[in-house]
Amino acid sequence: MQVRFWTLRAERNWGRAPFLETPSVVGYNKIVRLLRQYHFIWTFLVVLLFCSVMVLRQFNINRQRHNELREAFILLHARGYTNQADRLYYRLLVELDRAPDRVLLDDFQRTMMLVEPEVPQPKNLVWKYHWTVSNELEKRSTKAFGRALKLAEDTQ
């Protein structure tokens, strides 16, 4: 019985090197077989991951570009370059429609530090931009302003 078992085992492993039976190589073979069997699914997942990273990267680039444009507008206006600041102001107004709420809120907070919102200054471009952003935020998020008013009333 012992000899017969050995011969069957030897016939089954004929031509194989004994090191191929180690557990790490067997696990590697299973992984390779899994990758080959489902290569379309793995390719789809890799492409999906790549596209997701690229979309997030583009959102970040757009936000940085807008912040750079806003800061350049503020700097040019503060230094007295009214023609160049006027061009950047109109570029910011064009981007205002498609800008996300978070970017508008950042613009609102940044321009709030530079102007007096209660005092009308129609000649000041930063004040006009602040007023436009404020109106756009109010138009977009009436629910958020409603919640803010409710919170303010609850705290009194």
Secondary structure as UniProt FT lines:
FT   HELIX           2..12
FT   TURN            13..15
FT   HELIX           18..21
FT   HELIX           23..37
FT   HELIX           39..79
FT   HELIX           82..96
FT   TURN            97..98
FT   HELIX           101..112
FT   TURN            113..114
FT   TURN            117..118
FT   TURN            122..123
FT   HELIX           125..140
FT   HELIX           142..155
//
